[in-house]
């Protein structure tokens, strides 16, 4: 049994934006029924060039459905330039995390979005980009190189978790390891897996941390907290109920709220109270 977050379960049981948009501006299809996961993503732009509507159809597991549902919610209201910056890590973070064995579902969403944007821009899409390394799942050397570089993967098992390559007969393991060695060998030894959050990722994590970790504790004492805005690393909140009138509200903000957000989101965050 996979350890799914509540948000993954919610998007699986109540997926958003299921279906296909007629005459879409963007259309991206990835995966295949043969390898167990397939996703079709469509979107429609408004008069300002922003994504007004997004829908998906997917065949796959709970993580595939949840990742696709989350992606459609994430891209609505964004320009194509903004949407193109969304990574598979952003999708996983929006859901509160995915089991490592299911990270390929977020990669599938990212790839479908890229193809849908390319469709809108009239860019030609090659059927195969690079040489096939994993015959079982049709994964190329370019796909493996990219996922290793972006997520700093170091083992064949991790590559399998992200793109399924190596999860079948095993004949490609030697080639996958060679790609891993080549990619990591070209990266500076001190370079770590990217840790800087995008604005979207940061805001989602702040919202989730407030809802999951902070608000329940404050409610037990008759208080609450509301997120007002996020500007860079500054988080503006409003204290409610008993917390608003509490003489030690600033202690609560700094020693509890700020400390918890720094621990679970990013250590640079500063929490400031917005008075009514």
N, C-alpha and C positions, 0 to 999 in steps of 0.2 A: 504493500500500500504506500503510495507516494505521500509525502508530507506537504500537502498543498496549503497555501495561505487562504484565509477567508475570502480575500479578493479574487483569487483564482477560482475558488468554488462558486462565488457569486457570478462571475462572468461566464463560467461553464454552465451553471444551472439556468441563468437568465441572460443569455448572450444578447448584446446590443447590435443593432444594424445588420441583421441577417438578411441576405437576399442579393439581388443583382440590380444595378441601376440601368435602366434602358438608355441607350445612346450615351454611354459615359464619356467623360473627358479623359479619364485615365483608367487603364485596365492592365492588371498584372496577374499572371498565373505562374505558380511555382509548384514543385513537387509532382508526384504522380501516385496513382492508386497502387502501382506496383511496389513502391517503397513505403507505403503505409500512410503518408500524409500528402494532402494536396490542398492548395488555397487559391481562390480567385478573389481578387480585390478590385473594386471599382469605386470611382469617385466622380463627383460633379463639382465644378467651380462656380462661384457666384460672379457678379459683374465686376468685382474688385480683384478677381484672380485668386480668391481664397477658397479653400475646400468647404463647400456648403454641406455636402452630403457624402457619406462613405458607407459602403456595404461590403459584406463578404459572404462567401460560401466556402466551407472547409470540410474536408474529410480527414478525421484524425482523432487524437485522444483529447482528454480534458484540457491539457495544456495548450494544444493547438487551437482549440475553440476559444479558450480564454485569451490567448495571445492575440488572436485575430480580432476578437471583440474589443479588447483593450486598444489595439492599434487604431481601429476606426474611431474610437472616442478621442484618442490623442491627437489625431490629425485634423479633426473638424475645426474650422476657424483659422487654420494655419495657411500661410502662403506655401507655394511649392518649395521655395528656398528653405523655409523653416521646417517643413515636413521632411525634406531630404536630409536634414541633420539628425533625425531620430535614429538611434542605434538599437541593436537587439538588446543591449544592456538597459536602455531606457524603457523598453517594453517590459522586460523582466522586473525592473524597479517599480514601474507603475502598478504591477500586480503584487508588489511586496515580496518579490523573489520567486524563482522557479527551481524545482529540483535540478541538480546539475545534469541529470540524465535527460532532462526535458528542455535544455537550453536551445536545442535545434528548432524548437517551435517558435521561439522569438526570432531566430535567424531567418526562418521561413517568412515571417511577417515583414522583416526588414527588406528581404529580397523582393517580395511581392510589391512593396511600396516603391522600390527603386524601378521596377519594371513598369509599374503604372505611370510613374512620372515620365519615364522614357517614352512610353506610348503617347502621352499627351504632347511631348516635345517633338514627336516624329522621329526620334532617334532609332536607328536600326538596332535590333536585338539579335545577337548571334544565338543560334541554337545551342552551341557548345563553346564556352569561353575557356580555352586551354585544352589540355589533354586529360582524358579520363584516367583516374587513378584507381578509384573504387568501382569495379564493374557491377557489384551487387546493387549499389544505390546511385550509380551514375554521377559520382562526385569528381570534379576536376581538380588538377593541381592548383589552379588559380583560386578556387573556392577554399581549398585547404590552406593555402598561403595566407589568404585574407583573414580567415578566422583565427589562425595562429597569431598573426601579427596584431590584430585588433584586441584580442583577449589574452595575449601572451600565454598561449597554451604550451605545455611542455611534454605531454604524454599522448600516446595513441588513444587511450581511454577518453581523455578530455576532448580530443578531436571528434571521436564518435559521439559524445554527448552533444556537441554543437552542430555537426553536419551529417552524422550517421556513418561517415566513411570509416571503414574498418570493422563495422559491426556485423558483417556477414561471414563470408568464408575465411577471411583473414589473410588471403594471398597478397593484399596490398599493404600490409603492416610495415614491411621494410621500406616501401616507397614513402609512406606517410611519415615514418621516423626520419627519413632523409630530408623531407621538406621541413619538418620541425627544426632539425639541426641547422639547415641552411638559413631559415628565417631568423631564428634566435641568434645565430652566429653573426648576422648583419646588424643586430640591434645592440646599442650600447649596453654594456654589462650592468650599468647602474639603473637602466630604464626599468621601471616597474609597470605593472598593469595599470592602465589609466584609472585615476581615482577622482579626477575633477568632474563634478556633476554639471550637466547641462541645466539651464534654467528650469526646463520642464521637469527634469528628473528631481531637482532640488525641491521644487514646490510640491510635487506629488509626495515625496518622502516626508516633508514637513507636515502636510495634511494628514498623511497616514499615521505619523508618530503622535500628533495631537489627538487624533481619534482613538487610536489603539492604546497608547501608553499614558497619556497625560489627562485627558478629559475624564476617564473613569475614576481616577484618583481624586480629582477635584470635586466631582459630583458627590462623592461619598461624604464630603464635608459641606455640601450645599452650595458649592461654587461651580464655575465652569470657565472656559476660555474660548475665544473666537479669533480665528486668523483674519486679519484685516488686509494685509498686503506684505509682499516680499520685494525688497529693493536690494539687489546684490546679495550681500551677506547679512542684511538687516531684516529681522522678522518683526513685523508690527502686529501686536495682538491686543485684544480687549478682554479684560477680566470681567466676569459676570457673577451675579448672585452674591454669595457670602464672600467670595474672593475680592469683589470690587470694593467692599467696605472694610476689608481686613487691614489691620494696622501693620501687618508684616507682609503685605502683598508684594513688595519689592524683593523680599527674601524668597518668596515663592517663585517669582519670575526668574531671578538669577540662580538661586541654588537648586531649583527643581526643573522649571521649564527650560531655561537656557542650557543647563547642564545635560538634560535628557536629549534635547535636540542636537547638541554638539556631539553627544555620544553616538546617536543613531543616524544622524544625517551627515554633518560635516563640522569639524572643530572650529571653523571660522565664524560660525553664526553668532549674532548678537541680537538679543530679544529686547524690544522696547515696547512699553505700554502706550496705547492710544486711549486718552481720556475721553469720556462722553462729552 
